[in-house]
Amino acid sequence: MHTLIKIVGEDFVYISVAIVGVYWLRAKMSVKKTLGWQLVAGGVLALVLSVVAAHFYYDTRPFVTHHLTPIIPHAADNGFPSDHALFTSFLAFTMASYSRRTAIVLLVIALLASWARVAAHIHNPIDIVGSFAIAAISVVVVRVVTKWWHNRRKTSNWRSAN
């Protein structure tokens, strides 16, 4: 069981990246541009928000508080938020507006990876919930900005004058 937890908790993130990468490679150019923008901008925003959140909330890792050896070796630093949960849930939420089926698969991967990190004693559930919330906020903000930008470009006087 420890081997399964370690594989899921460490390596499922690569499966998520591969799935999004294959989707992006097979997409039309217009989708590639929008999806690429949303992945980069949303990823940067999620990272910034996670750093800010970590400054406001410190969560001691379970292996430290319970005096355990973690299944996945990790430093005894702040567990909030979980980077793996943040990244995998961010990919799932981003893909939701492109392919529901792909987003569901990615969400299952995110949940499994998150469960494994809790089972490995390196995260508490609050670290996972916080990561999912930060990822969702980042995706929503970038979608709103993207929609605003596209609408602005369509109605711009400068653009229509040229």
C-alpha positions as CSV (number, residue, x, y, z in Angstrom):
1,M,0.0,0.0,0.0
2,H,2.9,2.4,0.8
3,T,4.2,2.0,-2.8
4,L,0.8,2.8,-4.3
5,I,0.5,5.9,-2.1
6,K,4.0,7.0,-3.0
7,I,3.4,6.5,-6.8
8,V,0.0,8.3,-6.7
9,G,1.2,11.1,-4.5
10,E,4.4,11.8,-6.4
11,D,3.8,10.8,-10.0
12,F,0.1,11.4,-10.9
13,V,1.0,15.1,-11.4
14,Y,2.9,14.0,-14.5
15,I,-0.1,12.2,-15.9
16,S,-2.1,15.4,-15.6
17,V,0.6,17.4,-17.4
18,A,0.7,14.7,-20.2
19,I,-3.1,14.8,-20.6
20,V,-3.2,18.6,-20.9
21,G,-0.2,18.5,-23.2
22,V,-1.8,16.0,-25.6
23,Y,-5.1,18.0,-25.5
24,W,-3.2,21.2,-26.4
25,L,-1.2,19.5,-29.2
26,R,-4.4,18.2,-30.8
27,A,-6.3,21.5,-30.4
28,K,-6.9,24.1,-33.1
29,M,-4.6,27.1,-33.1
30,S,-7.2,29.4,-31.6
31,V,-7.8,27.0,-28.7
32,K,-4.0,26.6,-28.3
33,K,-3.6,30.4,-27.9
34,T,-6.4,30.8,-25.4
35,L,-5.6,27.6,-23.4
36,G,-1.9,28.5,-23.4
37,W,-2.7,32.0,-22.1
38,Q,-5.0,30.6,-19.4
39,L,-2.5,28.0,-18.3
40,V,0.4,30.4,-18.0
41,A,-1.5,33.4,-16.5
42,G,-3.6,31.2,-14.2
43,G,-0.6,29.2,-13.2
44,V,1.3,32.3,-12.2
45,L,-1.7,33.7,-10.4
46,A,-2.2,30.4,-8.5
47,L,1.5,30.4,-7.5
48,V,1.3,34.0,-6.3
49,L,-1.9,33.3,-4.3
50,S,-0.4,30.2,-2.8
51,V,2.7,32.1,-1.6
52,V,0.5,34.8,-0.1
53,A,-1.8,32.2,1.5
54,A,1.2,30.4,3.0
55,H,2.3,33.7,4.7
56,F,-1.1,34.1,6.4
57,Y,-1.6,30.4,7.4
58,Y,0.9,27.9,8.7
59,D,-0.1,24.3,8.9
60,T,2.4,21.9,10.5
61,R,2.7,18.7,8.5
62,P,1.0,15.7,10.0
63,F,4.2,13.6,10.2
64,V,5.7,16.3,12.4
65,T,2.7,16.7,14.8
66,H,2.2,12.9,15.1
67,H,5.9,12.0,15.2
68,L,5.6,9.7,12.1
69,T,7.9,8.9,9.3
70,P,6.2,10.2,6.1
71,I,5.7,7.7,3.3
72,I,6.9,10.3,0.9
73,P,10.0,12.0,2.2
74,H,9.4,15.7,2.8
75,A,10.8,18.7,4.6
76,A,9.1,19.6,7.9
77,D,8.0,23.0,6.5
78,N,4.6,24.6,6.0
79,G,2.1,22.2,4.5
80,F,-0.3,24.9,3.4
81,P,-1.2,24.9,0.6
82,S,-0.3,21.6,-1.1
83,D,1.6,22.3,-4.3
84,H,0.6,19.0,-5.9
85,A,-3.1,19.5,-5.1
86,L,-2.9,23.1,-6.4
87,F,-1.3,22.2,-9.7
88,T,-3.4,19.1,-10.5
89,S,-6.7,20.8,-9.5
90,F,-5.7,23.9,-11.4
91,L,-5.2,21.8,-14.6
92,A,-8.6,20.2,-14.0
93,F,-10.4,23.4,-13.5
94,T,-8.8,25.1,-16.4
95,M,-9.7,22.2,-18.7
96,A,-13.4,22.4,-17.6
97,S,-14.2,25.0,-20.2
98,Y,-12.6,23.0,-23.0
99,S,-13.5,19.4,-22.4
100,R,-15.8,18.2,-19.7
101,R,-14.5,14.6,-20.0
102,T,-10.9,15.6,-19.8
103,A,-11.6,17.9,-16.8
104,I,-13.4,15.0,-15.0
105,V,-10.4,12.7,-15.6
106,L,-8.0,15.4,-14.4
107,L,-10.2,16.1,-11.3
108,V,-10.2,12.4,-10.4
109,I,-6.4,12.4,-10.7
110,A,-6.2,15.6,-8.5
111,L,-8.4,14.0,-5.9
112,L,-6.4,10.7,-5.9
113,A,-3.0,12.6,-5.7
114,S,-4.4,14.7,-2.9
115,W,-5.7,11.7,-1.0
116,A,-2.3,10.0,-1.4
117,R,-0.5,13.1,0.0
118,V,-2.8,13.0,3.1
119,A,-2.3,9.3,3.4
120,A,1.5,9.8,3.2
121,H,1.2,12.1,6.3
122,I,2.6,15.1,4.5
123,H,-0.6,17.1,4.2
124,N,-3.7,17.7,6.3
125,P,-7.1,18.0,4.5
126,I,-7.1,21.8,5.0
127,D,-4.0,22.0,2.8
128,I,-5.9,20.2,0.0
129,V,-9.0,22.2,0.4
130,G,-7.0,25.5,0.4
131,S,-5.2,24.4,-2.7
132,F,-8.4,23.5,-4.6
133,A,-9.9,26.9,-3.6
134,I,-6.8,28.8,-4.7
135,A,-6.8,27.0,-8.0
136,A,-10.5,27.7,-8.6
137,I,-10.1,31.4,-7.8
138,S,-7.1,31.6,-10.2
139,V,-9.1,29.9,-13.0
140,V,-12.1,32.1,-12.5
141,V,-10.1,35.3,-12.4
142,V,-8.2,34.4,-15.6
143,R,-11.4,33.4,-17.4
144,V,-13.1,36.7,-16.5
145,V,-10.0,38.7,-17.6
146,T,-9.9,36.6,-20.9
147,K,-13.5,37.2,-21.6
148,W,-13.2,40.9,-20.8
149,W,-10.2,41.2,-23.1
150,H,-11.9,39.4,-26.0
151,N,-15.0,41.6,-25.6
152,R,-12.8,44.7,-25.4
153,R,-11.0,43.9,-28.6
154,K,-14.2,43.2,-30.4
155,T,-15.7,46.6,-29.5
156,S,-12.5,48.7,-29.5
157,N,-12.8,51.9,-31.6
158,W,-9.1,51.7,-32.3
159,R,-9.3,48.2,-33.7
160,S,-12.3,49.0,-35.9
161,A,-10.7,52.2,-37.2
162,N,-7.8,50.3,-38.6
